[in-house]
Structures are given as structure tokens and as C-alpha cells.
Amino acid sequence: EKAEDIRHTQWGKELYKMRGQTIERVFADAKEKHGMRYTNLRGLRKVGHYLTLLFACMNLKKLALWKKRRGTFPPTVPALHSFFLKIFFAFNKKPLLGCIT
């Protein structure tokens, strides 16, 4: 009841108008850009794993865009390179040919 009362205040009405641009936009992007319109022939567990990874990636993208707009985006090429190498070698015990170690 308290939430409903807040929603009917002037501040609540202004905030509620922004919902379509912020919260619902994320789900619309997942549906249109990332194939979440249908989940045919996948189990609940696989869909859950996919959604976890998908929304984590979407959050990282959003964070990178915010940092880029604010000018606080650090030079990341060496950091990302070593990060991806650690992830790669964690899942694959032997390196691929031509991979930098």
C-alpha cells in the first residue's frame, strides 16, 4: 500500500514514466537482440545459465558505456588480454598453437 501511495505522488509519477526507458528496455533488448523471444527445445536449467551469462554481459556493456561517457574508461587492452587468457586456460588445460602465454 505504501508503494502504491508513493507511485501516485508527483515524484512517483515522474519516476514511473522513466520505467519504460530504463527497466523494461533491458528486457526488450534481450528479447530482440539476443534471441530471448523463444526458448524452444531447451530446458529450464540451460535457459537459466544462458540468461545469467547474457545479463552479466549486458551489465558489463552498460558499465563500459557509462565509463566511456564519463571519460573514466582506463586503457584496458593489456588488462583484458591477460583476463581472457586466464579464463581461457582455466577451461582449456592445454594452450592452442600460436596463443601468447
C-alpha positions in Angstrom: 0.0 0.0 0.0 2.9 2.4 0.8 4.5 1.7 -2.6 1.1 2.4 -4.3 0.8 5.7 -2.4 4.3 6.7 -3.4 3.5 5.9 -7.0 0.6 8.4 -7.0 2.7 11.3 -5.8 4.1 13.8 -8.3 7.7 12.3 -7.8 6.3 8.8 -8.2 4.5 9.6 -11.4 7.7 11.2 -12.9 9.8 8.2 -11.8 7.2 5.7 -13.2 7.4 7.4 -16.7 11.1 6.6 -16.8 10.4 2.9 -16.2 9.9 2.2 -19.9 13.2 3.7 -20.8 15.2 2.0 -18.1 14.0 -1.2 -16.6 11.8 -2.5 -19.4 14.4 -1.5 -22.0 16.7 -4.2 -20.7 14.2 -7.0 -21.3 13.2 -5.6 -24.7 16.9 -5.7 -25.7 17.3 -9.2 -24.5 14.2 -10.2 -26.4 15.0 -8.5 -29.7 18.8 -8.5 -29.9 19.7 -11.7 -28.0 17.2 -14.3 -29.1 15.1 -14.5 -26.0 11.8 -14.3 -27.8 11.5 -18.1 -27.7 13.3 -20.8 -25.7 12.3 -23.9 -27.7 13.9 -27.2 -27.0 16.0 -26.0 -24.1 15.5 -27.0 -20.5 14.9 -24.6 -17.6 18.5 -25.1 -16.4 20.1 -24.3 -19.8 17.9 -21.2 -20.2 18.8 -20.1 -16.7 22.5 -20.5 -17.4 22.2 -18.6 -20.7 20.3 -15.8 -19.0 22.8 -15.4 -16.3 25.6 -15.0 -18.8 23.5 -12.8 -21.1 22.6 -10.3 -18.4 26.1 -10.3 -17.0 27.4 -9.3 -20.4 24.7 -6.7 -20.9 25.6 -5.2 -17.5 29.3 -5.1 -18.4 28.4 -3.4 -21.7 26.3 -0.8 -19.8 29.2 -0.2 -17.4 31.7 0.3 -20.2 29.4 2.8 -21.9 28.9 4.8 -18.7 32.6 4.9 -18.1 33.3 5.9 -21.7 30.8 8.8 -21.4 32.3 10.0 -18.2 35.8 9.7 -19.5 36.9 7.3 -16.8 37.4 4.3 -19.0 41.0 3.2 -18.4 43.3 1.7 -21.1 42.2 -1.9 -21.0 43.9 -3.8 -23.7 46.6 -5.4 -21.6 44.2 -6.0 -18.7 41.6 -7.6 -20.8 44.2 -9.6 -22.7 45.5 -11.2 -19.5 42.0 -11.6 -18.1 40.8 -13.5 -21.2 44.0 -15.7 -21.2 43.3 -16.6 -17.6 39.7 -17.6 -18.4 40.8 -19.5 -21.5 43.4 -21.5 -19.6 41.1 -22.2 -16.8 38.7 -24.1 -19.1 41.3 -25.5 -21.5 44.3 -27.1 -19.8 46.5 -27.1 -22.9 47.0 -23.9 -25.0 46.3 -23.6 -28.6 49.1 -23.2 -31.1 50.0 -19.6 -31.6 48.5 -18.4 -28.3 50.5 -16.0 -26.3 51.3 -17.2 -22.8 
